[in-house]
Amino acid sequence: MLNLTSLSEKEIKDLHQATLRILSQVGVTMTHEKAREILSGAGAKVEGDRVHFPPDLVLNEVARCPSQVSVRGRGGDTVVLGDGSLHWHNVGGARSVFEPRTGECRDSTLQDVCDSALVLDALDHATSITPFFTPRDIEGELMSLAMYRHSLPHTTKPVQGPGILTGKEVKIAVKMASVLSPPAEVLSLAVSPVSPLLFSDNVTGAIIEIARQGIPFTPLPCPTAGTTAPFSIAGAVAQQNAENLASIVLAQVVHPGLPIVYCGRLAMMEPRTGISVWGGVELGMASAATVQLGHHYDLPVNVYGFSTNSQVLDIQNGWERALNAAIPALAGADELSGIGEMEAGVMGSYAQMVCDDEIAASVERLRRGFAVDEDSLAVEVIGKVMDGQKNFLGQPHTSQYMRGGEILFTTLAERRPWEIWEREGREGMVERAQSEAERIIAEHEVEPLSPAQERELDAIMQEARRKLVAH
């Protein structure tokens, strides 16, 4: 497998040492009193709301994490992160839907949650699903839970939980997962500390509850270099690492051996506007560094993959997302996010999902590299052709390598001459992808949940409404 790293071993060790200094000397702000008590009992130093982590505490707790994490879908498919394979999932929480046929965007709805899960279920390279859209026709207090509940009937793939904000939401999500199987087998949950180095009551309470429930946990720091982290990539990566490791230490103290996916969502500030840049090559570089750091701790790593600031399916969109997926993939990422993502994560489209499935195939082909051995060097084959024994098309060697995947066959990208393309309607990749998404929504079938499961999930949502929605 082709594998390229961006940082030397010394640079990784320097980032690690800087992180230990941040955690021990600077510390993190943690407002949750119980969390401070838990960490103090484990050896952390607490000064008011500031928690300082001794290096030994950090190293000992991180060492408890398993090197692989698995999540199973209700259909039986299991994603194993950390076994050397590359997995993909979609962006989560997009608020808008881009419609390529009209060039307009619209607010997402609960129907989009259902339809996006159905499309992702049909795509070969989406190995797990995160609830895609934040439905604007659902109360804000129930939005994350509704996203999870309404994704479940429309896929049999593993469904990673939505972004969780509180311990109460954790309990309800776990209750919904238990309708399918033991929750620790079919659910993973992510929580985002607030950069820089702030763990609010809600964030910390959610981490503690996830750990108590034994659910695979993904710390999801999302710093922006220049606004919520240093503008230097190295400094921002070190801070992100500190936010990751502080989350991991707390979870491991509560539940030793809890499965952890090391994650990073570092972006850069655009100096001319102040917005977060998801499309620049710096994101791919930071993601590759995040992969190397996570692997330094022997943890599976999930980072940005498909990412762009573009609002349409254009050249900018294509080169930004392909570049930022290829760089961390070649660094050895275990899982890449972002299928379907547009406009720095606030928008998505069905055509983009289908396009990304094809781009993912190309990235995986890139990672696979090519063999250099006696057979592939083909000296004898060249000799046969030069001696007049047919041309290369007539050689069994050619069909062998064609069948073996030496070249990736595409279904959306255009590779025909102009005359044929023009005669058959001048349709491009975007139009083909949109048509395929519409076909999937109309025709793709997923094994339904049982009526009893549907009733139980509805009852849990009604319970959530009573507990969480202000009356």
Secondary structure, DSSP 8 states (H G I E B T S, - for coil): -----SS-HHHHHHHHHHHHHIIIII-EEE--HHHHHHHHHHT-EEETTEEE--HHHHHHHHTTS-S-EEEE-TTS-EEEETSS--EEEE---B-EEEETTTTEEEE--HHHHHHHHHHHHH-TT--SB---B--TTS-GGGHHHHHHHHHGGG-SS-B---B--SHHHHHHHHHHHTTTS-HHHH--EEE--BTTTEE-HHHHHHHHHHHHHT--EEE----EETTTB-SSHHHHHHHHHHHHHHHHHHHHHHSTT--B-EEE--EEE-TTT--EESSSHHHHHHHHHHHHHHHHTT--EEEE-S----SSSSHHHHHHHHHHHHHHHHTT-SEEEEETEEGGGTEE-HHHHHHHHHHHHHHHHHHH----SHHHH-HHHHHHHHTTS--GGGSHHHHHHHHTTSS---SSS--S-HHHHHHTT---HHHHHHHHHHHHHHH-------HHHHHHHHHHHHHHHHHHS--
